[in-house]
Amino acid sequence: MIEQELPTAAGGAGESAPPPPARRPPWRRPRLAIPIGIALILFLWLALTAPLSRALEPLPTPTLLLVSADGVAIARRGSIKERPVVASALPPYVGGAFVAIEDRRFYGHWGIDPRGIARAAWTNLLAGGVVQGGSTITQQLAKTAFLSADQNFGRKAQEVLIAFWLEAWLTKDEILSRYLSSIYFGDGVYGLRAAARHYFNVEPERLSIAQAAMLAGLVKAPSRLAPTKALAAAQARSRLVLAAMAENGVIPAYRAAVAPARVRRGGRELPSGGYFVDWVAGQARDAAAADYGEVRVATTLDAGMQKRAEQVLARWLDRTGARMHATQAALVAMRPDGRVVAMVGGRNYGKSPFNRATQALRQPGSAFKTFVYLTALRQGYTPDSPIEDTPLTIGDWSPENYERTYRGTIPLREAFARSSNVAAVRLSEAVGRDRVIATARSLGITSPLTHNPSLALGTSTATLLEMTAAYAGIAGGSYPVRPRGLPAAAEPGWRERIWSTRQQLDRRREWPEMLDLLDAAATRGTGRAAALRVATFGKTGTTQDHRDAVFIGFAGDLVVGIWVGNDDNSPMTRVTGGGLPAQMWHDFMSGARLTEGAPLPRERPAPPPEDRTELEALLPDDIGDAIAGTREAIEQARNLQAAIEGFDEPPPPPEPQEAPPPEEPEPEPEQ
């Protein structure tokens, strides 16, 4: 019998079956190798570079408590974050409230909660939009401490990986502590400690069940649910948290019926803004380092002067503003070294935070003539030098005096006091517009200046702050003056020291001569409404059609500039710099403290000696720090100047230069 050979494999009779192919490990599969490698690299990068304590670090820009020079708190600005909390040191219901409402399976997952994600997805699908999130507390910590707020797939993947990494390196209590210490609670408040103090004026270790429930409820929508703005909504949300706490076994069921918490703030409420506060905030932030809680920053503001400045401007605008169609005003008060002690940027900060003292570019009018006359003094003119106050034509342009009155040949002192337009233009053309612009620049004017004959009449724009600072340079005899809101400027670096351009006015001649002119304008000229019982120096300014009116001057150790006008640049009813602004200036200065500097000598000088060196020694070295005094001081300066002029005869003024016609200038009133 022949035996039949049966096939042993599908491949044919007598052939052995090949062994099954070896299965590759997951990390060697091409489709999985790349994402696994990226995950490993990310974990390694996190381990080496991402500090686990990042959530516990203070904010890079902490809350600033701005304090006036006399110790009065004036504003609180910025976000606040207090020292971290330790979850195990809190009452069990505090951490339990956050777990119950935000991540009820927090103690049972490894960073993500699939059940929570599925539940949130189903709820959102039924609602037709995002109404519920599936992020765990660990994921929220990963997002707030390490990632941006962008909503995209890539960021979500990073969040999941970081959450796994946090779970691997930290305990649950450590994760909860970092979460509670960094989460946002609205009103610019970060962290549980800051929130407990901000809303309830208690430490987090002493929070009640109702207070803990309200804080836990804020996490969902802190800006919308902040109890300081929406107490009813915050209380309604806290009832949901209390119910979740009872359901999760954090508190007994009967404790869920407690009355909702109410806000209990401690201390005086402070504004977060203001004209001076907005201006000084940048300087204060640069001076403050990262820290927990509030960083106390002393400023140069004088609380008493600030209050008086606000009252004076409001009183005069209320009294005469409507009748004169003047709706806005601004004031800057500073010391000769640039320390700003008062600033009002408008009639009402709540209605308009635009700062008209620092941001508005307006024509200074004849207040700009100070730079023209100072330039002339530097070129050898004196207050007694003659100038023609007669009609003038340059090209096809003819500047006019106010009310078209002219006085013929008069001294510079009278021309400046009466604010003659034609005399100022003649003088500017004689000394050269380039020199006038250079003088303005040297005194700190940075705004664009037009190079035409009307430059002398203040047709270029500038801010009230920079104009006041320029007058401060004249008051102190040292320029340029940098306005500042902090008591001490930072030590300049070596570059700043090398390139420093700080200069001194020539106190032998041009400084007392400039005081002579400013005294004449403020006491006998267009600004005489501002004159005080002490030596007063200043200049008026009025622009075309009475659109702007200013008075800038100084007495004692205080330099003050005031502007009046309208935001829409509409004309006022014959408001001049010697009218409303000068009256405001006098009112403010009458109650201001002018005692910081020593007064100028009251005695008249002895007959001048024959030796010039001995004569110059009569001028004290610190005269620039002491402007307060009597008019006898001006006479002393004039007598000394007359004696010095006997040694050096000034050169005659050059002839006026021809120039192209400018735009129509503004007249300056004659007071």
C-alpha positions in Angstrom: 0.0 0.0 0.0 1.4 3.2 -1.0 1.3 5.8 1.8 -0.1 9.2 0.8 2.0 12.1 1.9 -0.2 14.9 3.4 0.8 18.5 3.1 2.2 20.0 6.3 1.8 23.6 5.5 0.0 26.0 3.2 3.2 26.6 1.4 3.4 23.1 0.0 4.0 19.4 0.9 7.0 18.7 3.1 7.9 22.4 3.8 8.2 23.7 7.3 6.2 26.9 8.2 8.3 30.2 8.6 8.5 31.6 12.1 6.1 34.6 12.8 7.8 38.0 12.5 9.1 39.5 15.7 7.0 42.3 17.2 8.8 45.7 17.4 8.7 47.5 20.8 6.5 50.6 20.7 9.4 53.1 20.7 10.9 51.5 17.6 7.7 51.9 15.5 8.1 54.8 13.1 4.7 56.3 13.8 5.3 56.4 17.6 9.0 57.0 17.8 8.7 60.7 17.0 6.0 61.7 19.5 7.6 59.5 22.2 11.0 61.2 21.5 9.4 64.6 21.7 7.8 63.7 25.0 11.1 62.5 26.4 12.9 65.6 25.3 10.1 67.8 26.8 10.3 66.0 30.1 14.1 66.3 30.2 13.8 70.0 29.3 11.3 70.6 32.1 13.4 68.7 34.6 16.4 70.9 33.8 14.9 74.3 33.2 11.4 74.7 34.6 11.6 75.5 38.4 8.9 73.7 40.4 8.6 76.8 42.6 7.6 79.1 39.7 4.0 79.3 40.9 5.2 80.4 44.4 7.3 83.3 43.0 6.1 86.9 43.4 4.7 88.9 40.5 7.4 90.6 38.4 5.4 93.9 38.8 3.9 94.0 42.3 1.3 96.3 43.6 2.6 99.8 44.2 1.4 101.8 47.1 2.2 105.3 46.1 2.8 107.7 49.0 3.2 111.4 49.0 6.3 113.2 50.2 4.5 113.9 53.5 3.6 110.2 54.1 0.0 110.2 52.8 -1.1 107.1 50.8 -2.4 108.5 47.5 -3.0 105.5 45.2 -2.7 101.7 45.0 -1.8 100.5 41.5 -1.2 97.1 40.0 -1.9 93.4 40.8 -1.1 91.9 44.2 0.2 88.6 45.3 1.0 87.7 48.9 3.2 85.0 50.4 2.3 81.4 49.5 0.0 79.3 51.5 0.5 75.7 52.7 -2.6 73.6 52.1 -2.0 71.4 55.1 -2.0 74.4 57.4 -5.4 75.6 56.2 -8.7 74.4 57.6 -9.7 71.2 55.7 -12.8 72.8 54.2 -10.7 75.6 52.5 -8.8 73.3 50.2 -11.8 71.0 50.1 -13.9 73.8 48.6 -11.6 74.2 45.6 -11.4 70.4 45.1 -15.1 70.0 45.3 -16.0 72.6 42.7 -12.9 72.4 40.4 -11.6 68.8 40.5 -13.5 66.4 42.7 -11.3 63.4 41.7 -8.1 65.5 42.4 -6.7 62.9 44.8 -7.3 60.0 42.5 -5.9 60.9 39.1 -2.4 61.5 37.6 -2.8 64.9 36.3 -5.7 64.5 33.9 -9.2 63.2 34.6 -10.7 61.3 31.6 -14.1 61.0 33.2 -14.1 64.8 33.8 -13.1 65.5 30.2 -15.8 63.2 28.9 -18.4 64.8 31.1 -17.4 68.3 30.1 -17.4 67.3 26.4 -20.9 65.8 26.7 -22.2 68.8 28.6 -20.7 71.3 26.0 -22.2 69.2 23.2 -25.7 69.4 24.6 -25.3 73.1 25.3 -24.0 73.9 21.9 -21.0 75.7 23.3 -18.3 75.7 25.9 -20.0 75.9 29.3 -17.9 73.5 31.3 -14.2 72.7 31.4 -12.4 69.4 32.0 -9.1 70.7 33.3 -7.9 69.4 36.6 -6.3 71.4 39.3 -2.9 70.1 38.1 -3.6 71.2 34.6 -4.7 74.7 35.8 -1.4 75.0 37.7 0.5 73.9 34.6 -1.3 76.6 32.6 -1.0 79.5 35.0 2.6 78.8 36.0 4.3 77.7 32.8 2.1 78.5 29.7 0.4 81.4 28.0 -3.4 81.8 27.8 -3.6 80.8 24.1 -6.4 78.3 23.3 -5.0 75.9 20.8 -4.2 72.2 20.5 -0.4 72.6 20.9 -0.8 74.5 24.1 -3.3 71.9 25.4 -0.8 69.1 24.7 1.9 71.0 26.5 -0.5 71.5 29.5 -1.1 67.7 29.7 2.6 66.9 29.5 3.5 69.4 32.2 0.6 68.1 34.4 2.1 64.6 34.2 5.5 66.0 35.1 4.1 67.9 38.1 2.3 64.8 39.4 5.6 62.9 39.1 7.7 65.4 41.1 5.2 66.9 43.6 2.8 65.5 46.2 -0.9 66.3 46.0 -0.6 68.8 48.9 2.3 70.5 47.2 0.3 70.8 44.0 -2.7 72.2 45.8 -0.5 74.7 47.8 1.0 76.0 44.5 -2.4 76.2 42.9 -4.0 78.1 45.8 -1.0 80.5 46.0 -1.1 81.5 42.3 -4.7 81.3 41.0 -6.4 84.6 40.0 -9.3 85.9 42.2 -10.3 89.1 40.4 -9.7 92.7 41.3 -6.0 92.2 40.4 -5.6 89.8 43.2 -3.5 86.6 42.9 -3.2 83.8 45.5 -5.5 82.8 48.4 -3.7 84.9 51.0 -4.1 88.1 49.0 -7.7 87.2 48.2 -8.6 86.5 51.8 -7.2 89.9 52.9 -8.7 91.8 50.0 -12.2 90.6 50.2 -12.6 89.7 53.9 -9.7 91.3 55.7 -8.6 88.0 57.3 -5.7 85.5 57.0 -6.5 82.4 54.9 -6.0 80.2 58.0 -9.1 82.0 59.5 -11.5 81.8 56.6 -15.0 80.7 57.4 -16.8 78.0 55.4 -18.9 80.6 53.6 -15.9 82.7 52.8 -13.9 79.7 51.5 -16.9 78.7 49.3 -17.1 82.2 47.8 -13.4 82.3 47.0 -13.5 78.9 45.4 -16.5 80.0 43.3 -14.5 83.0 41.9 -12.0 80.8 40.0 -14.5 80.0 37.2 -14.9 83.7 36.2 -12.9 85.9 38.6 -13.4 89.2 36.7 -17.2 88.7 36.3 -17.8 87.2 39.8 -15.6 89.5 41.9 -17.9 90.3 45.0 -16.7 93.9 45.1 -18.5 94.4 41.8 -21.1 91.6 41.6 -21.9 90.5 45.1 -25.2 88.8 44.2 -23.6 86.7 41.4 -20.7 85.7 43.7 -23.1 84.6 46.5 -25.2 82.6 44.0 -22.0 80.8 42.8 -20.9 80.2 46.4 -24.2 78.3 47.1 -23.2 75.9 44.3 -19.8 75.4 45.9 -21.4 74.7 49.3 -23.7 72.1 47.8 -20.6 70.5 46.1 -18.7 70.5 49.3 -21.6 68.7 51.1 -21.9 66.2 48.2 -18.1 65.5 48.3 -18.2 65.0 52.1 -16.1 68.1 52.8 -18.7 69.5 55.2 -21.9 68.0 56.7 -25.0 68.6 54.7 -26.5 71.0 57.2 -23.5 73.3 57.0 -24.3 73.9 53.3 -27.2 76.0 54.4 -25.0 78.7 55.9 -25.6 82.3 54.8 -23.4 83.4 51.9 -20.4 85.6 52.9 -20.3 89.3 52.5 -17.4 91.5 51.5 -15.6 93.0 54.5 -12.8 95.4 53.4 -10.2 96.8 55.8 -8.6 100.2 55.7 -9.2 103.2 53.4 -10.1 102.7 49.8 -7.5 104.2 47.5 -7.8 105.1 43.8 -5.8 103.2 41.2 -5.4 106.2 39.0 -5.1 109.9 38.8 -3.2 112.5 36.7 -0.1 112.4 38.8 -0.4 108.7 39.5 -0.7 107.8 35.8 2.4 109.9 35.0 4.6 108.6 37.8 3.6 104.9 37.5 6.3 104.1 35.0 9.0 105.7 37.1 7.7 103.8 40.2 7.6 100.4 38.4 11.2 100.9 37.3 12.2 101.6 40.8 10.3 98.7 42.4 11.6 95.1 42.5 9.5 92.0 42.5 8.1 91.2 45.9 5.0 89.8 47.7 2.2 92.1 48.8 2.4 95.9 48.3 5.6 97.7 47.6 5.6 101.2 49.2 7.0 103.8 46.8 7.5 107.4 48.1 6.8 110.1 45.5 7.5 113.8 45.4 3.8 114.8 45.5 2.8 117.2 48.3 -0.7 116.1 49.3 -1.6 119.5 50.6 -0.5 121.3 47.5 -2.2 118.7 45.3 -5.5 119.2 47.1 -5.2 123.0 46.8 -4.3 122.8 43.1 -7.5 120.8 42.4 -9.6 123.1 44.4 -8.2 126.3 42.8 -8.8 125.1 39.3 -12.2 123.8 40.0 -13.3 127.0 41.8 -12.2 129.3 39.0 -13.6 127.2 36.2 -16.9 126.9 38.1 -16.9 130.7 38.8 -16.0 132.1 35.4 -15.5 129.1 33.0 -19.0 129.1 31.5 -19.1 132.8 31.0 -15.7 132.8 29.3 -16.3 129.5 27.4 -13.3 128.0 29.2 -13.9 124.3 30.0 -10.5 122.9 30.9 -7.4 123.8 32.8 -4.1 122.1 33.8 -1.5 122.9 36.5 2.1 121.7 37.1 4.0 122.7 40.3 7.6 121.7 40.8 10.7 122.5 42.6 13.6 124.1 40.6 15.3 120.7 40.6 12.4 119.0 38.8 10.5 117.4 41.7 6.8 117.6 40.8 4.8 118.5 43.9 1.3 118.9 42.3 -0.2 118.0 39.0 -3.7 118.5 37.7 -4.3 117.3 34.1 -7.9 118.4 33.7 -11.2 119.3 35.3 -12.3 115.8 36.2 -10.1 112.6 36.0 -13.1 110.3 36.2 -14.7 111.8 33.1 -11.4 112.3 31.2 -8.1 110.7 32.2 -6.3 112.5 29.4 -3.5 114.5 31.0 -3.5 118.0 29.6 -0.3 118.8 31.6 1.8 116.0 30.1 0.1 114.9 26.9 -1.6 117.9 25.3 0.6 119.8 22.8 -0.6 123.4 22.8 0.8 126.7 21.7 2.5 128.5 24.6 2.0 131.9 23.0 4.2 134.7 24.4 5.4 132.4 27.2 7.9 131.3 24.5 9.3 134.8 24.3 11.4 134.0 27.4 13.7 131.9 25.2 14.0 134.8 22.7 15.0 137.3 25.4 17.4 134.8 27.1 19.1 134.2 23.8 19.5 138.0 23.4 21.0 138.3 26.8 23.5 135.6 25.9 24.4 137.7 22.8 25.2 140.8 24.8 21.9 142.6 25.1 20.8 143.9 28.5 17.3 144.7 29.9 18.0 148.4 29.1 19.0 147.8 25.4 16.7 149.6 23.0 14.3 147.8 20.7 11.9 149.2 18.2 8.2 148.7 19.1 7.0 149.8 15.7 5.1 148.1 12.8 7.2 145.4 11.1 6.9 143.5 7.8 8.9 140.4 6.9 8.2 139.3 3.4 4.4 139.6 3.1 3.8 139.0 6.8 3.2 141.8 9.3 3.0 140.8 13.0 0.8 143.1 15.1 0.7 144.1 18.8 -2.5 143.5 20.8 -5.0 146.3 20.0 -2.4 147.5 17.5 -0.7 149.9 19.8 3.0 150.8 19.4 5.4 152.8 21.6 8.4 153.5 19.4 11.9 152.8 20.8 11.6 151.2 24.3 14.0 149.1 26.5 13.9 145.3 26.3 12.5 145.3 29.9 9.4 147.3 28.8 9.0 145.3 25.6 9.1 142.0 27.6 6.8 143.4 30.3 4.2 144.6 27.8 4.7 141.5 25.7 5.3 143.4 22.4 4.9 141.0 19.5 6.8 143.2 17.0 9.7 143.6 19.4 9.9 139.9 20.1 10.0 139.1 16.3 12.6 141.8 15.7 14.8 140.4 18.5 14.4 136.9 17.3 15.4 137.8 13.8 18.4 139.9 15.1 19.9 137.1 17.3 18.9 134.3 14.8 16.1 131.8 15.0 18.6 129.0 15.2 20.0 130.4 18.4 16.5 130.8 19.8 15.7 127.2 19.0 19.1 126.1 20.6 18.2 128.0 23.8 14.8 126.3 24.0 16.4 122.9 23.4 19.0 123.5 26.1 16.3 124.3 28.6 14.6 121.0 27.8 12.0 121.8 25.1 11.8 118.6 23.0 8.7 119.2 21.0 9.1 120.2 17.3 9.8 123.9 16.7 9.0 125.6 13.4 11.8 127.6 11.8 9.8 130.7 10.7 9.5 134.3 12.0 6.4 133.5 14.1 8.6 131.2 16.2 9.1 134.1 18.6 5.4 134.3 19.3 5.0 130.7 20.5 3.2 129.3 17.5 5.0 125.9 17.9 3.4 123.5 20.3 4.8 122.1 23.6 3.4 120.4 26.7 2.8 122.4 29.9 5.2 120.1 31.7 8.2 120.8 29.5 7.5 124.5 29.5 7.3 124.6 33.3 10.5 122.5 33.5 12.2 125.1 31.2 11.2 127.9 33.6 12.5 125.7 36.5 15.9 125.7 34.8 15.8 129.5 34.8 14.6 129.6 38.5 17.4 127.4 39.7 20.0 128.7 37.2 20.8 125.1 36.2 19.4 123.3 33.1 18.0 121.2 31.6 15.6 120.2 34.4 14.1 116.7 34.1 10.7 116.6 35.7 10.4 113.6 38.1 7.9 112.1 40.5 10.3 110.2 42.7 12.3 111.8 45.5 15.7 110.7 44.3 16.8 110.0 40.7 18.8 106.9 40.1 22.5 107.2 40.0 23.5 107.9 36.4 25.6 105.3 34.6 29.0 106.0 33.1 27.5 106.8 29.7 25.1 109.3 31.1 28.0 110.9 33.1 30.2 111.1 30.0 27.5 112.6 27.8 25.9 114.9 30.5 25.0 118.3 29.0 23.9 120.0 32.3 24.8 123.6 32.2 24.6 126.7 34.5 23.3 130.1 33.6 25.9 132.8 33.8 25.1 134.2 37.2 27.3 137.2 36.8 25.1 138.6 34.1 22.4 136.7 32.2 20.8 135.1 35.3 20.0 138.3 37.2 19.1 140.0 33.9 16.6 137.3 33.1 15.1 137.6 36.6 14.9 141.3 36.0 12.8 140.7 32.9 10.5 138.1 34.5 10.0 140.3 37.5 8.9 143.2 35.3 6.4 141.0 33.4 5.0 139.6 36.6 4.7 142.7 38.7 4.3 145.6 36.2 3.4 144.0 32.9 0.9 141.6 31.4 1.2 139.2 34.4 0.7 141.7 37.2 -2.5 139.8 38.4 -0.2 137.1 39.6 2.1 139.3 41.7 2.6 138.1 45.3 4.0 139.9 48.4 7.3 138.2 47.7 9.5 138.5 44.6 7.4 137.1 41.7 8.8 136.1 38.3 6.8 134.9 35.3 5.4 135.3 31.8 2.0 135.3 30.3 1.0 133.6 27.0 -2.1 134.0 24.8 -2.6 132.3 21.4 -4.5 133.5 18.4 -8.3 133.8 18.9 -7.8 133.1 22.6 -7.6 129.4 22.1 -4.9 128.9 24.8 -4.0 131.0 27.8 -1.0 130.3 30.1 0.9 131.8 32.9 4.2 130.2 34.0 6.3 131.6 36.8 8.1 131.1 40.1 8.4 132.5 43.6 10.4 131.2 46.4 11.4 127.6 45.6 8.2 126.8 43.6 7.7 126.9 39.8 4.1 126.7 38.6 2.6 126.6 35.1 -1.1 126.9 34.4 -3.0 126.4 31.1 -6.6 127.2 30.3 -8.4 126.3 27.1 -10.8 123.8 25.5 -10.1 120.3 24.3 -11.7 121.0 20.9 -9.4 124.0 20.4 -12.4 126.4 20.2 -11.8 130.0 21.1 -12.5 131.4 24.6 -14.1 134.7 25.3 -11.1 137.1 25.6 -9.3 134.8 28.1 -5.7 135.9 28.2 -2.6 134.6 30.1 -2.7 137.7 32.3 -6.3 137.1 33.2 -7.7 133.7 34.3 -4.4 131.7 34.4 -2.6 134.5 36.3 -5.5 134.8 38.8 -5.4 131.0 39.3 -1.7 131.2 39.7 -1.9 133.9 42.4 -4.7 132.0 44.2 -2.7 128.8 44.3 0.6 130.4 45.3 -0.9 132.5 48.0 -1.5 129.4 50.0 1.5 127.4 48.9 4.6 126.8 51.0 7.5 128.8 49.7 10.0 128.2 52.5 12.2 125.4 51.3 14.9 127.8 50.0 16.5 130.7 51.8 15.4 134.1 50.6 17.7 136.4 48.6 19.4 139.1 50.7 17.2 142.0 51.7 19.9 144.6 52.2 20.9 146.9 49.4 24.5 146.3 48.2 27.4 148.5 49.3 29.0 150.8 46.6 30.7 148.5 44.1 34.5 148.1 44.6 37.0 148.9 41.9 38.2 145.4 41.5 36.0 143.2 39.3 37.0 139.9 41.0 35.9 141.4 44.3 32.7 142.6 42.7 31.8 139.2 41.3 32.4 137.6 44.7 29.4 139.5 46.0 27.1 137.1 44.2 26.6 134.1 46.5 27.4 130.6 45.1 24.0 129.2 46.1 21.9 132.0 44.7 20.3 129.6 42.3 18.7 127.7 45.1 17.2 130.8 46.7 14.7 132.8 44.6 12.4 133.9 47.5 12.9 137.4 48.8 11.9 141.0 48.1 12.1 143.3 45.2 15.1 144.8 46.8 16.9 141.7 45.6 16.2 142.6 42.0 17.6 146.1 42.6 20.7 144.5 44.0 21.1 142.3 40.9 20.6 145.4 38.7 23.2 147.4 40.6 25.7 144.6 40.4 25.0 144.2 36.7 25.5 147.9 36.1 28.9 147.8 37.8 29.9 144.7 35.8 28.9 146.3 32.6 31.4 149.0 33.2 34.1 146.4 32.7 32.7 144.7 29.6 30.7 146.8 27.2 28.2 144.5 25.4 28.4 144.5 21.6 25.7 146.3 19.6 22.8 144.1 18.5 22.9 142.9 14.8 20.5 144.1 12.2 17.3 142.0 11.5 17.5 139.4 8.8 15.1 138.9 6.0 12.9 135.7 6.2 10.0 134.1 4.3 6.5 134.8 5.5 5.1 132.6 8.3 1.6 131.7 9.3 -0.5 134.4 11.0 0.7 134.7 14.6 -1.3 135.2 17.7 -1.5 138.5 19.5 -0.5 138.9 23.1 -2.8 141.1 25.2 -1.7 144.2 26.9 -2.7 144.3 30.5 
